[in-house]
Amino acid sequence: MMQEYTTILGPAQDEFVERKSRFIGYIAPVETEEEAMAFIAQIKQQNRDATHNTYAYILKNGVKRYSDDGEPQGTAGVPMLDCIEKEGLVDVAVVVTRYFGGILLGAGGLVRAYSHGAKIAVDAAQRKLMTTCTLLGMELDYSFYGKLNYILPKYVCRVEQLDFGAVVSMKVLFKQDQCEAFIKEVTEMSAALVVPQVLEERFDYFA
């Protein structure tokens, strides 16, 4: 099973001009083919008077798709897909829009232009490393709460829920490989009065 992967935090874009043709590179995080196609449709609508709206996307489940959108075969979608793969990104969709400037670029020129369009979009985006995480739930007396706050900073974790009632109820998300050590430390510290329970396992990231 995949332990971690790199995607992006949010949409980004950049552009350049090559021999009077304007190229705009767009990128967005997507988790499904439906999300990818919705993003592509949005950019196409936004640039409906453009000459071409080429795209490529890769999902973490291994799905890869691309389109040359009327450019000569292999000159747009494939170089864009190659760029995403070389950058090690998944769960992303890239669209490169071209407004033709009247000068033909040739096959080699198109490959370079679309590859560059994808690259500047990727570079404009902020990356995030998604890792396998475990959400732990615990209930503890107030006397243990201070001790717990003392040990939590040693771990890669994030408090997701905190309720102060008759006891303190907490939900804390941990990087999975840190979970076992934390459970052991808390159980020993509290003489087994506090035993964290696994509530969920998922991919998430820590800023």
Backbone as CSV, one residue per row, in Angstrom:
resi,resn,N_x,N_y,N_z,CA_x,CA_y,CA_z,C_x,C_y,C_z
1,MET,0.841,-1.199,0.000,0.000,0.000,0.000,0.880,1.254,0.000
2,MET,0.450,2.259,-0.763,1.173,3.526,-0.817,1.217,4.160,0.575
3,GLN,2.408,4.550,1.020,2.567,5.164,2.341,2.482,6.686,2.282
4,GLU,2.922,7.255,1.169,2.857,8.705,1.030,2.885,9.079,-0.452
5,TYR,2.413,10.273,-0.721,2.465,10.789,-2.092,2.467,12.319,-2.024
6,THR,2.880,12.934,-3.137,2.949,14.397,-3.186,1.899,14.915,-4.153
7,THR,1.131,15.894,-3.694,0.160,16.580,-4.536,0.321,18.083,-4.310
8,ILE,-0.699,18.871,-4.626,-0.584,20.318,-4.435,-1.678,20.822,-3.504
9,LEU,-1.413,21.975,-2.917,-2.315,22.547,-1.926,-3.548,23.175,-2.558
10,GLY,-3.377,23.801,-3.716,-4.506,24.476,-4.347,-4.193,24.836,-5.783
11,PRO,-5.169,25.392,-6.508,-4.958,25.759,-7.907,-3.882,26.837,-8.074
12,ALA,-3.241,26.814,-9.247,-2.222,27.831,-9.562,-2.135,27.970,-11.073
13,GLN,-1.534,29.047,-11.523,-1.355,29.236,-12.958,-0.188,30.169,-13.244
14,ASP,0.303,30.099,-14.467,1.356,31.002,-14.945,1.280,30.992,-16.465
15,GLU,1.956,31.913,-17.106,1.886,31.972,-18.563,3.168,32.509,-19.170
16,PHE,3.321,32.294,-20.471,4.457,32.825,-21.221,4.052,32.983,-22.682
17,VAL,4.857,33.720,-23.431,4.610,33.907,-24.864,5.779,33.304,-25.630
18,GLU,5.453,32.483,-26.635,6.471,31.859,-27.486,6.136,32.186,-28.942
19,ARG,6.957,33.005,-29.563,6.762,33.406,-30.968,5.317,33.831,-31.229
20,LYS,4.889,34.762,-30.403,3.569,35.413,-30.493,2.394,34.544,-30.042
21,SER,2.615,33.244,-29.793,1.549,32.416,-29.219,1.589,32.559,-27.691
22,ARG,0.413,32.766,-27.105,0.318,32.881,-25.639,-0.071,31.527,-25.058
23,PHE,0.737,31.047,-24.128,0.476,29.770,-23.447,0.180,30.049,-21.969
24,ILE,-0.925,29.497,-21.473,-1.275,29.650,-20.050,-1.352,28.248,-19.436
25,GLY,-0.566,28.024,-18.401,-0.575,26.741,-17.701,-1.402,26.830,-16.430
26,TYR,-2.349,25.919,-16.294,-3.201,25.854,-15.092,-2.998,24.497,-14.420
27,ILE,-3.067,24.487,-13.097,-2.992,23.220,-12.357,-3.966,23.270,-11.186
28,ALA,-4.532,22.119,-10.839,-5.449,22.043,-9.691,-5.357,20.660,-9.057
29,PRO,-5.597,20.590,-7.744,-5.661,19.273,-7.095,-6.990,18.601,-7.426
30,VAL,-6.941,17.321,-7.777,-8.161,16.548,-8.068,-7.989,15.149,-7.464
31,GLU,-9.091,14.541,-7.059,-9.013,13.205,-6.464,-9.725,12.146,-7.292
32,THR,-10.543,12.575,-8.253,-11.286,11.630,-9.089,-11.245,12.107,-10.537
33,GLU,-11.609,11.199,-11.454,-11.686,11.595,-12.867,-12.771,12.648,-13.072
34,GLU,-13.850,12.540,-12.302,-14.931,13.529,-12.406,-14.428,14.919,-12.045
35,GLU,-13.638,15.000,-10.968,-13.075,16.299,-10.557,-12.108,16.826,-11.614
36,ALA,-11.303,15.921,-12.175,-10.342,16.329,-13.208,-11.075,16.891,-14.422
37,MET,-12.115,16.170,-14.880,-12.856,16.611,-16.067,-13.633,17.907,-15.804
38,ALA,-14.099,18.077,-14.575,-14.808,19.318,-14.220,-13.849,20.509,-14.267
39,PHE,-12.619,20.318,-13.777,-11.615,21.383,-13.821,-11.259,21.720,-15.271
40,ILE,-11.058,20.675,-16.094,-10.712,20.875,-17.508,-11.837,21.628,-18.219
41,ALA,-13.088,21.228,-17.949,-14.251,21.886,-18.563,-14.327,23.357,-18.153
42,GLN,-13.996,23.632,-16.899,-14.023,25.009,-16.391,-13.002,25.881,-17.130
43,ILE,-11.781,25.336,-17.323,-10.736,26.094,-18.017,-11.101,26.285,-19.488
44,LYS,-11.676,25.241,-20.100,-12.107,25.354,-21.499,-13.180,26.435,-21.656
45,GLN,-14.096,26.466,-20.697,-15.154,27.485,-20.735,-14.566,28.878,-20.563
46,GLN,-13.612,28.969,-19.656,-12.927,30.232,-19.360,-12.158,30.741,-20.593
47,ASN,-11.642,29.787,-21.379,-10.833,30.129,-22.556,-11.478,29.552,-23.826
48,ARG,-12.784,29.775,-23.974,-13.495,29.145,-25.090,-13.070,29.697,-26.450
49,ASP,-12.431,30.890,-26.464,-11.954,31.440,-27.740,-10.482,31.092,-27.997
50,ALA,-9.901,30.236,-27.143,-8.498,29.825,-27.344,-8.418,28.841,-28.508
51,THR,-7.202,28.727,-29.086,-6.993,27.797,-30.191,-7.004,26.353,-29.698
52,HIS,-6.354,26.116,-28.552,-6.274,24.764,-27.980,-6.337,24.849,-26.456
53,ASN,-6.988,23.856,-25.852,-6.949,23.652,-24.393,-6.529,22.197,-24.170
54,THR,-5.242,21.976,-24.082,-4.720,20.615,-23.923,-4.664,20.268,-22.437
55,TYR,-4.667,18.976,-22.123,-4.651,18.635,-20.696,-3.957,17.307,-20.436
56,ALA,-3.616,17.117,-19.167,-3.099,15.843,-18.668,-3.432,15.765,-17.187
57,TYR,-3.740,14.557,-16.719,-3.922,14.398,-15.267,-3.487,13.003,-14.832
58,ILE,-3.059,12.936,-13.576,-2.627,11.682,-12.952,-3.281,11.578,-11.578
59,LEU,-3.903,10.439,-11.306,-4.498,10.192,-9.988,-3.656,9.175,-9.227
60,LYS,-3.783,9.195,-7.919,-2.957,8.287,-7.107,-3.326,6.814,-7.295
61,ASN,-4.525,6.572,-7.849,-4.918,5.175,-8.117,-4.308,4.642,-9.412
62,GLY,-3.475,5.462,-10.073,-2.774,5.006,-11.275,-3.386,5.462,-12.585
63,VAL,-4.567,6.082,-12.531,-5.212,6.569,-13.757,-4.427,7.749,-14.335
64,LYS,-4.156,7.680,-15.654,-3.465,8.767,-16.356,-4.220,9.045,-17.653
65,ARG,-4.500,10.301,-17.925,-5.188,10.671,-19.162,-4.552,11.947,-19.716
66,TYR,-4.669,12.116,-21.041,-4.170,13.351,-21.649,-4.907,13.606,-22.953
67,SER,-4.823,14.847,-23.450,-5.426,15.207,-24.734,-4.572,16.270,-25.411
68,ASP,-4.376,16.095,-26.728,-3.665,17.099,-27.529,-4.611,18.199,-28.014
69,ASP,-5.918,17.974,-27.892,-6.941,18.948,-28.281,-6.653,19.612,-29.632
70,GLY,-6.382,18.778,-30.630,-6.208,19.314,-31.982,-4.780,19.626,-32.390
71,GLU,-3.858,19.662,-31.443,-2.448,19.823,-31.800,-1.955,18.493,-32.400
72,PRO,-0.859,18.510,-33.194,-0.351,17.254,-33.746,-0.116,16.213,-32.643
73,GLN,-0.473,14.973,-32.950,-0.414,13.897,-31.957,0.956,13.805,-31.283
74,GLY,0.929,13.740,-29.948,2.166,13.568,-29.184,2.922,14.847,-28.866
75,THR,2.387,16.001,-29.317,3.141,17.259,-29.108,2.688,18.046,-27.878
76,ALA,1.574,17.644,-27.259,1.039,18.443,-26.142,0.755,17.595,-24.896
77,GLY,-0.238,16.697,-24.994,-0.648,15.920,-23.813,0.446,15.064,-23.224
78,VAL,1.189,14.351,-24.099,2.247,13.456,-23.600,3.370,14.228,-22.896
79,PRO,3.904,15.321,-23.496,4.932,16.091,-22.776,4.429,16.650,-21.435
80,MET,3.151,17.014,-21.390,2.577,17.523,-20.134,2.512,16.413,-19.085
81,LEU,2.067,15.223,-19.527,2.011,14.069,-18.621,3.415,13.719,-18.115
82,ASP,4.391,13.740,-19.028,5.788,13.471,-18.646,6.267,14.444,-17.578
83,CYS,5.896,15.715,-17.743,6.305,16.752,-16.778,5.745,16.448,-15.394
84,ILE,4.446,16.115,-15.335,3.814,15.810,-14.038,4.510,14.610,-13.388
85,GLU,4.792,13.586,-14.200,5.443,12.375,-13.665,6.844,12.677,-13.152
86,LYS,7.612,13.465,-13.913,8.977,13.813,-13.499,8.982,14.613,-12.200
87,GLU,7.930,15.407,-12.003,7.829,16.209,-10.780,7.328,15.381,-9.595
88,GLY,6.922,14.127,-9.867,6.498,13.223,-8.784,5.154,13.564,-8.176
89,LEU,4.265,14.165,-8.970,2.959,14.576,-8.450,1.854,13.607,-8.874
90,VAL,0.872,13.412,-7.997,-0.352,12.688,-8.337,-1.543,13.468,-7.795
91,ASP,-2.737,13.052,-8.199,-3.970,13.771,-7.845,-3.897,15.227,-8.288
92,VAL,-3.408,15.426,-9.526,-3.367,16.766,-10.111,-3.833,16.712,-11.564
93,ALA,-4.432,17.812,-12.008,-4.788,17.994,-13.417,-4.138,19.272,-13.911
94,VAL,-3.590,19.210,-15.130,-2.936,20.370,-15.740,-3.598,20.657,-17.081
95,VAL,-3.904,21.919,-17.322,-4.406,22.356,-18.625,-3.448,23.421,-19.148
96,VAL,-3.028,23.282,-20.392,-2.245,24.341,-21.033,-3.071,24.878,-22.196
97,THR,-3.407,26.154,-22.093,-4.214,26.848,-23.093,-3.285,27.588,-24.058
98,ARG,-3.595,27.502,-25.352,-2.790,28.221,-26.352,-3.667,29.157,-27.173
99,TYR,-3.238,30.407,-27.216,-3.811,31.374,-28.142,-2.802,31.547,-29.271
100,PHE,-3.135,31.053,-30.442,-2.199,31.010,-31.573,-1.826,32.420,-32.031
101,GLY,-0.518,32.611,-32.220,-0.028,33.943,-32.592,0.326,34.090,-34.054
102,GLY,0.031,33.080,-34.880,0.267,33.211,-36.307,1.561,32.611,-36.814
103,ILE,2.451,32.189,-35.890,3.729,31.588,-36.307,3.741,30.122,-35.879
104,LEU,3.940,29.227,-36.830,3.994,27.792,-36.521,5.273,27.477,-35.745
105,LEU,5.150,26.600,-34.748,6.307,26.274,-33.895,7.005,24.983,-34.320
106,GLY,6.326,24.160,-35.130,6.900,22.859,-35.485,6.718,21.878,-34.332
107,ALA,6.855,20.599,-34.636,6.616,19.566,-33.622,7.517,19.734,-32.403
108,GLY,8.817,19.920,-32.635,9.756,20.087,-31.517,9.443,21.308,-30.674
109,GLY,9.076,22.400,-31.356,8.724,23.636,-30.648,7.478,23.479,-29.805
110,LEU,6.493,22.724,-30.334,5.261,22.480,-29.576,5.526,21.644,-28.334
111,VAL,6.326,20.587,-28.506,6.671,19.731,-27.357,7.317,20.580,-26.264
112,ARG,8.263,21.414,-26.636,8.948,22.272,-25.645,7.975,23.259,-25.009
113,ALA,7.106,23.834,-25.823,6.164,24.841,-25.312,5.162,24.234,-24.329
114,TYR,4.592,23.086,-24.691,3.591,22.474,-23.796,4.238,21.886,-22.542
115,SER,5.436,21.375,-22.699,6.176,20.891,-21.529,6.464,22.054,-20.579
116,HIS,6.873,23.191,-21.159,7.162,24.381,-20.346,5.886,24.928,-19.708
117,GLY,4.780,24.890,-20.452,3.499,25.350,-19.905,3.080,24.548,-18.687
118,ALA,3.289,23.225,-18.752,2.980,22.369,-17.597,3.935,22.661,-16.443
119,LYS,5.208,22.857,-16.781,6.234,23.065,-15.740,5.990,24.352,-14.965
120,ILE,5.641,25.434,-15.661,5.433,26.700,-14.937,4.182,26.632,-14.063
121,ALA,3.185,25.852,-14.501,1.988,25.656,-13.664,2.361,24.889,-12.399
122,VAL,3.134,23.812,-12.571,3.599,23.005,-11.437,4.425,23.871,-10.473
123,ASP,5.324,24.674,-11.032,6.195,25.516,-10.190,5.421,26.595,-9.447
124,ALA,4.284,27.003,-10.013,3.478,28.056,-9.365,2.674,27.513,-8.183
125,ALA,2.523,26.194,-8.138,1.698,25.565,-7.091,2.523,25.236,-5.852
126,GLN,1.851,25.264,-4.714,2.488,24.871,-3.452,2.240,23.378,-3.235
127,ARG,3.292,22.644,-2.967,3.167,21.189,-2.813,2.790,20.802,-1.383
128,LYS,2.216,19.620,-1.259,1.990,19.061,0.074,2.237,17.558,0.020
129,LEU,2.895,17.065,1.055,3.199,15.641,1.168,2.093,14.972,1.968
130,MET,1.373,14.075,1.326,0.300,13.332,1.986,0.885,12.023,2.518
131,THR,0.668,11.753,3.790,1.193,10.525,4.395,0.053,9.735,5.041
132,THR,0.298,8.448,5.268,-0.719,7.651,5.957,-0.757,8.089,7.416
133,CYS,-1.958,8.393,7.880,-2.141,8.926,9.233,-3.179,8.112,9.989
134,THR,-3.100,8.189,11.297,-4.060,7.494,12.162,-4.679,8.507,13.115
135,LEU,-6.012,8.484,13.193,-6.723,9.349,14.129,-6.978,8.563,15.412
136,LEU,-6.479,9.099,16.526,-6.659,8.457,17.834,-7.653,9.244,18.672
137,GLY,-8.479,8.516,19.406,-9.403,9.143,20.345,-9.026,8.763,21.766
138,MET,-9.139,9.729,22.685,-8.814,9.454,24.099,-9.716,10.252,25.023
139,GLU,-9.930,9.692,26.185,-10.595,10.410,27.269,-9.668,10.360,28.469
140,LEU,-9.479,11.521,29.106,-8.534,11.556,30.212,-8.964,12.553,31.273
141,ASP,-8.507,12.295,32.483,-8.751,13.240,33.580,-7.943,14.509,33.347
142,TYR,-8.408,15.579,33.956,-7.718,16.860,33.807,-6.278,16.785,34.326
143,SER,-6.049,15.904,35.288,-4.691,15.778,35.856,-3.698,15.270,34.811
144,PHE,-4.187,14.507,33.836,-3.298,13.981,32.792,-3.171,14.924,31.595
145,TYR,-4.096,15.875,31.490,-4.126,16.736,30.309,-2.834,17.556,30.160
146,GLY,-2.344,18.077,31.279,-1.099,18.851,31.254,0.086,17.996,30.824
147,LYS,0.124,16.763,31.336,1.218,15.846,30.969,1.160,15.504,29.476
148,LEU,-0.062,15.326,28.988,-0.222,14.990,27.573,0.255,16.134,26.680
149,ASN,-0.071,17.358,27.059,0.386,18.524,26.291,1.903,18.644,26.290
150,TYR,2.523,18.094,27.296,3.986,18.128,27.400,4.623,17.141,26.415
151,ILE,3.963,15.971,26.218,4.578,14.963,25.341,4.153,15.077,23.873
152,LEU,2.993,15.682,23.590,2.498,15.759,22.206,3.480,16.423,21.227
153,PRO,4.173,17.517,21.633,5.081,18.172,20.683,6.234,17.288,20.189
154,LYS,6.457,16.154,20.854,7.523,15.237,20.406,7.124,14.489,19.141
155,TYR,5.821,14.500,18.828,5.300,13.696,17.723,4.799,14.576,16.570
156,VAL,4.779,13.981,15.370,4.160,14.655,14.225,2.660,14.385,14.335
157,CYS,1.939,15.383,14.819,0.516,15.181,15.078,-0.231,16.510,15.039
158,ARG,-1.569,16.410,15.087,-2.418,17.609,15.091,-3.685,17.297,15.882
159,VAL,-3.997,18.135,16.841,-5.233,17.963,17.617,-6.404,18.380,16.729
160,GLU,-7.332,17.454,16.491,-8.459,17.739,15.593,-9.742,18.059,16.354
161,GLN,-9.841,17.561,17.601,-11.034,17.853,18.398,-10.668,17.829,19.869
162,LEU,-11.212,18.776,20.605,-10.908,18.893,22.032,-12.161,19.343,22.760
163,ASP,-12.662,18.501,23.674,-13.869,18.836,24.432,-13.581,18.744,25.924
164,PHE,-13.947,19.813,26.633,-13.756,19.842,28.089,-15.105,19.623,28.767
165,GLY,-15.307,18.408,29.249,-16.538,18.084,29.976,-16.161,17.549,31.347
166,ALA,-16.838,16.484,31.771,-16.475,15.833,33.030,-15.043,15.307,32.927
167,VAL,-14.679,14.877,31.695,-13.295,14.516,31.391,-12.905,15.252,30.117
168,VAL,-11.621,15.211,29.786,-11.164,15.816,28.535,-11.246,14.754,27.435
169,SER,-11.980,15.067,26.369,-12.056,14.173,25.213,-11.239,14.779,24.075
170,MET,-10.396,13.954,23.483,-9.518,14.448,22.428,-9.522,13.514,21.224
171,LYS,-9.377,14.116,20.042,-9.076,13.366,18.830,-7.810,13.982,18.248
172,VAL,-6.804,13.138,18.083,-5.504,13.627,17.609,-5.061,12.805,16.405
173,LEU,-4.671,13.500,15.347,-4.206,12.830,14.129,-2.684,12.707,14.178
174,PHE,-2.190,11.486,13.952,-0.754,11.202,13.993,-0.267,10.681,12.653
175,LYS,0.985,10.991,12.330,1.632,10.286,11.239,1.696,8.824,11.683
176,GLN,1.286,7.923,10.805,1.049,6.538,11.210,2.237,5.884,11.912
177,ASP,3.447,6.157,11.419,4.613,5.482,11.997,4.974,5.983,13.394
178,GLN,4.255,7.002,13.897,4.514,7.528,15.240,3.481,7.057,16.257
179,CYS,2.445,6.427,15.723,1.293,6.067,16.548,1.624,5.104,17.678
180,GLU,2.321,4.043,17.331,2.611,2.977,18.290,3.403,3.505,19.485
181,ALA,4.417,4.320,19.203,5.254,4.879,20.278,4.428,5.778,21.194
182,PHE,3.520,6.572,20.596,2.674,7.470,21.391,1.733,6.677,22.297
183,ILE,1.068,5.681,21.721,0.130,4.861,22.512,0.860,4.219,23.699
184,LYS,2.058,3.693,23.438,2.862,3.052,24.492,3.224,4.055,25.590
185,GLU,3.668,5.251,25.165,4.089,6.264,26.156,2.920,6.722,27.017
186,VAL,1.764,6.978,26.384,0.594,7.464,27.129,0.052,6.380,28.063
187,THR,0.021,5.152,27.574,-0.481,4.044,28.400,0.400,3.859,29.635
188,GLU,1.718,3.936,29.437,2.648,3.791,30.576,2.558,4.992,31.516
189,MET,2.501,6.200,30.951,2.450,7.428,31.758,1.222,7.443,32.671
190,SER,0.091,6.894,32.165,-1.163,6.957,32.920,-1.468,5.663,33.663
191,ALA,-0.498,4.733,33.678,-0.718,3.408,34.276,-1.975,2.762,33.692
192,ALA,-2.114,2.892,32.370,-3.212,2.305,31.592,-4.588,2.905,31.886
193,LEU,-4.613,4.078,32.537,-5.889,4.780,32.747,-6.316,5.487,31.465
194,VAL,-5.334,5.844,30.642,-5.623,6.434,29.329,-5.076,5.488,28.263
195,VAL,-5.970,4.912,27.478,-5.548,4.033,26.385,-6.140,4.580,25.077
196,PRO,-5.329,5.237,24.251,-5.842,5.802,22.995,-6.424,4.721,22.082
197,GLN,-7.539,5.047,21.430,-8.212,4.118,20.516,-8.072,4.605,19.075
198,VAL,-7.810,3.669,18.167,-7.730,4.019,16.746,-9.149,4.247,16.213
199,LEU,-9.394,5.450,15.677,-10.718,5.789,15.150,-10.773,5.703,13.627
200,GLU,-9.641,6.027,12.972,-9.668,6.119,11.505,-8.241,6.109,10.979
201,GLU,-8.075,5.591,9.775,-6.796,5.701,9.071,-7.059,6.364,7.737
202,ARG,-6.236,7.349,7.380,-6.457,8.090,6.135,-5.173,8.781,5.702
203,PHE,-5.178,9.272,4.469,-4.094,10.120,4.007,-4.378,11.560,4.441
204,ASP,-3.353,12.230,4.942,-3.483,13.635,5.313,-2.094,14.243,5.279
205,TYR,-2.007,15.508,5.585,-0.687,16.155,5.567,-0.530,17.068,6.773
206,PHE,0.725,17.319,7.109,1.050,18.232,8.200,1.826,19.399,7.621
207,ALA,1.299,20.606,7.816,1.906,21.803,7.216,3.271,22.064,7.825
